[in-house]
Amino acid sequence: MTALTTADDAVARLREVLRERLFTAGDEGYDAARLPWNLVTDQRPYAVAVPRTADEVATVVQAAAASGLRIAPQATGHGAGPLRGTDLGDTIVVSLREMRDVAVDPGARTATLQGGAVWHDVLAAATPHGLTAAHGSAGDVSVVGYALGGGVSFYGRTHGLAVNGVRRARVVVADGSIVTASADENPELFWALRGGAGAFGVVVELTIDLLPYSDVFAGLMLWDGSRAADVARAWVTWTATAPETTTTSLRIMHFPPLPELPPFVSGRSVVAIDGAVLEGDAAAAEILAPLRALEPEMDTFGRIPAAALTAVHMDPPEPSAAVSEHAMLTALDDAFVDAFVTAAFAARPMISEIRHCGGAFARPAADAGAVSALEGDYLLSALTIVPVPPAVPGGLAACGAVVDAVRPWRGPGVALTFVDLPDRDVTAGFGAGAARLAALRRERDPEGIFVAAHPVG
Ligand SMILES: Cc1cc2nc3c(=O)[nH]c(=O)nc-3n(C[C@H](O)[C@H](O)[C@H](O)COP(=O)(O)OP(=O)(O)OC[C@H]3O[C@@H](n4cnc5c(N)ncnc54)[C@H](O)[C@@H]3O)c2cc1C
């Protein structure tokens, strides 16, 4: 890298602009500022900048470019897992957490949001207009990190990956300028961002399509873990014919006995099916009937406000330390169920999950970006909480054992938003566009300023 000024000069300049929103090691507040949502990544960047405007972001990137520092865009740190072990000693983490404004255009059915907005922010703005969005299972994940990585939602078998609903972005690129990327302006960059995300710049504003639902038929069914094999077998059979209006997930979960957990899961192994059915009540009930015939001990499926869908999956509301593995799967059968259930109980990661994909998830959009569809009918992920660093190797082994156990059913696909480990080759996640994406990255960021969770090329 060709440095025009020193890193100290850059920090001095940024302190003038950001004042108490610039943190370096030794500053009070550095430790609180540097930690991502996924606490497994104990990131120690050269500095953390917390801008409030696009111009401030541009100033940070310009200062970094001039001084040979790198930039890691981060909104919440939910996706920080792949940065575990990355030396960020020459990197400024640009934390977008104070850029969360959202404006909804109900006529166009779009939301325009700042680069750090999370799904709860979008839903709060969209709900009064009877609209919702293609959010994932957790409302505190950021729109930019999720949607530009693909975005697997409970609306997905009908509406596809969330990335296909991205209409426009404003981005601070490697030379520190702010550019617009859309189908009409900088279309190459627009193509690259949809998959390449933070490898191409810091997104300061994004416009996305909203979905026309004010309520949704959704919920969760739960059984004791002893029912795992028959419930999983029935779910696999049922998904083979479930309509594209229906997107569900099956999980086998092992919970420690903790007072902060709901009593119906604390200290238990359970199997759960949750998701959404985009149908009227009677049709939804008919679709779910084969699962209800399995007599769940808990069944919350019913019509709920669309924004409440973020609560159905019961993702942890607080930052936590976790590791996970994933794989895309193709056609499943009874032998798969035996292998999956046996591994989920033998290796015991906290969660062994299969999401039903296919449908619109598998169809690229007409105006597709680099990432537009998921190759594979199901998405397997195994996740476990690792409260202290010595728990990491065991957690990785547990997650890896579940993914390894179903090797015969694995396909070549990769769901980028589920790649949570360092040193994973994410090329397959970029599909046929991988080489073009890598070439564009080299052209637009030749110095390699941007440090993304999922590097391109
Ligand atoms: C509890 C939980 C539930 C989840 N549920 C789902 C789910 O249902 N479906 C699904 O598909 N995924 C899900 N994920 C995965 C999640 O979508 C990814 O981890 C995603 O990358 C998180 O985005 P983030 O911006 O919040 O995280 P961050 O760690 O802040 O960002 C991750 C990466 O996104 C990019 N990025 C973020 N913001 C910007 C920006 N403003 N400009 C440029 N680049 C940016 C950067 O490359 C960054 O490295 C879940 C994760 C967790 C922890």
PDBQT file of the ligand as one rigid body, heavy atoms in Angstrom, charges set to zero:
ROOT
HETATM    1  C1  LIG A 501     -28.904 -14.700  15.599  1.00  0.00    +0.000 C 
HETATM    2  C2  LIG A 501     -28.678 -14.709  14.119  1.00  0.00    +0.000 A 
HETATM    3  C3  LIG A 501     -29.744 -14.998  13.252  1.00  0.00    +0.000 A 
HETATM    4  C4  LIG A 501     -29.543 -15.008  11.864  1.00  0.00    +0.000 A 
HETATM    5  N1  LIG A 501     -30.589 -15.330  11.043  1.00  0.00    +0.000 NA
HETATM    6  C5  LIG A 501     -30.394 -15.352   9.693  1.00  0.00    +0.000 A 
HETATM    7  C6  LIG A 501     -31.445 -15.696   8.804  1.00  0.00    +0.000 A 
HETATM    8  O1  LIG A 501     -32.569 -16.006   9.216  1.00  0.00    +0.000 OA
HETATM    9  N2  LIG A 501     -31.179 -15.699   7.469  1.00  0.00    +0.000 N 
HETATM   10  C7  LIG A 501     -29.970 -15.351   6.969  1.00  0.00    +0.000 A 
HETATM   11  O2  LIG A 501     -29.801 -15.341   5.744  1.00  0.00    +0.000 OA
HETATM   12  N3  LIG A 501     -28.957 -15.012   7.792  1.00  0.00    +0.000 NA
HETATM   13  C8  LIG A 501     -29.141 -15.031   9.131  1.00  0.00    +0.000 A 
HETATM   14  N4  LIG A 501     -28.099 -14.711   9.960  1.00  0.00    +0.000 N 
HETATM   15  C9  LIG A 501     -26.799 -14.405   9.367  1.00  0.00    +0.000 C 
HETATM   16  C10 LIG A 501     -26.692 -12.916   9.063  1.00  0.00    +0.000 C 
HETATM   17  O3  LIG A 501     -27.530 -12.585   7.976  1.00  0.00    +0.000 OA
HETATM   18  C11 LIG A 501     -25.237 -12.598   8.676  1.00  0.00    +0.000 C 
HETATM   19  O4  LIG A 501     -24.407 -12.874   9.769  1.00  0.00    +0.000 OA
HETATM   20  C12 LIG A 501     -25.077 -11.150   8.240  1.00  0.00    +0.000 C 
HETATM   21  O5  LIG A 501     -23.831 -10.982   7.613  1.00  0.00    +0.000 OA
HETATM   22  C13 LIG A 501     -25.183 -10.200   9.395  1.00  0.00    +0.000 C 
HETATM   23  O6  LIG A 501     -25.138  -8.899   8.932  1.00  0.00    +0.000 OA
HETATM   24  P1  LIG A 501     -24.757  -7.711   9.940  1.00  0.00    +0.000 P 
HETATM   25  O7  LIG A 501     -24.507  -6.528   9.105  1.00  0.00    +0.000 OA
HETATM   26  O8  LIG A 501     -25.774  -7.636  11.017  1.00  0.00    +0.000 OA
HETATM   27  O9  LIG A 501     -23.400  -8.246  10.567  1.00  0.00    +0.000 OA
HETATM   28  P2  LIG A 501     -21.944  -7.568  10.481  1.00  0.00    +0.000 P 
HETATM   29  O10 LIG A 501     -21.039  -8.516  11.167  1.00  0.00    +0.000 OA
HETATM   30  O11 LIG A 501     -22.000  -6.191  10.995  1.00  0.00    +0.000 OA
HETATM   31  O12 LIG A 501     -21.609  -7.528   8.940  1.00  0.00    +0.000 OA
HETATM   32  C14 LIG A 501     -21.272  -8.702   8.241  1.00  0.00    +0.000 C 
HETATM   33  C15 LIG A 501     -20.628  -8.280   6.929  1.00  0.00    +0.000 C 
HETATM   34  O13 LIG A 501     -21.601  -7.596   6.155  1.00  0.00    +0.000 OA
HETATM   35  C16 LIG A 501     -20.997  -6.512   5.470  1.00  0.00    +0.000 C 
HETATM   36  N5  LIG A 501     -21.605  -5.261   5.910  1.00  0.00    +0.000 N 
HETATM   37  C17 LIG A 501     -22.419  -5.036   6.957  1.00  0.00    +0.000 A 
HETATM   38  N6  LIG A 501     -22.812  -3.750   6.955  1.00  0.00    +0.000 NA
HETATM   39  C18 LIG A 501     -22.232  -3.163   5.900  1.00  0.00    +0.000 A 
HETATM   40  C19 LIG A 501     -22.257  -1.857   5.343  1.00  0.00    +0.000 A 
HETATM   41  N7  LIG A 501     -23.018  -0.880   5.853  1.00  0.00    +0.000 N 
HETATM   42  N8  LIG A 501     -21.523  -1.617   4.235  1.00  0.00    +0.000 NA
HETATM   43  C20 LIG A 501     -20.786  -2.583   3.653  1.00  0.00    +0.000 A 
HETATM   44  N9  LIG A 501     -20.728  -3.836   4.137  1.00  0.00    +0.000 NA
HETATM   45  C21 LIG A 501     -21.459  -4.128   5.239  1.00  0.00    +0.000 A 
HETATM   46  C22 LIG A 501     -19.524  -6.542   5.765  1.00  0.00    +0.000 C 
HETATM   47  O14 LIG A 501     -18.867  -7.260   4.750  1.00  0.00    +0.000 OA
HETATM   48  C23 LIG A 501     -19.461  -7.321   7.060  1.00  0.00    +0.000 C 
HETATM   49  O15 LIG A 501     -18.231  -7.998   7.210  1.00  0.00    +0.000 OA
HETATM   50  C24 LIG A 501     -28.266 -14.703  11.342  1.00  0.00    +0.000 A 
HETATM   51  C25 LIG A 501     -27.199 -14.429  12.208  1.00  0.00    +0.000 A 
HETATM   52  C26 LIG A 501     -27.395 -14.439  13.573  1.00  0.00    +0.000 A 
HETATM   53  C27 LIG A 501     -26.230 -14.183  14.476  1.00  0.00    +0.000 C 
ENDROOT
TORSDOF 0
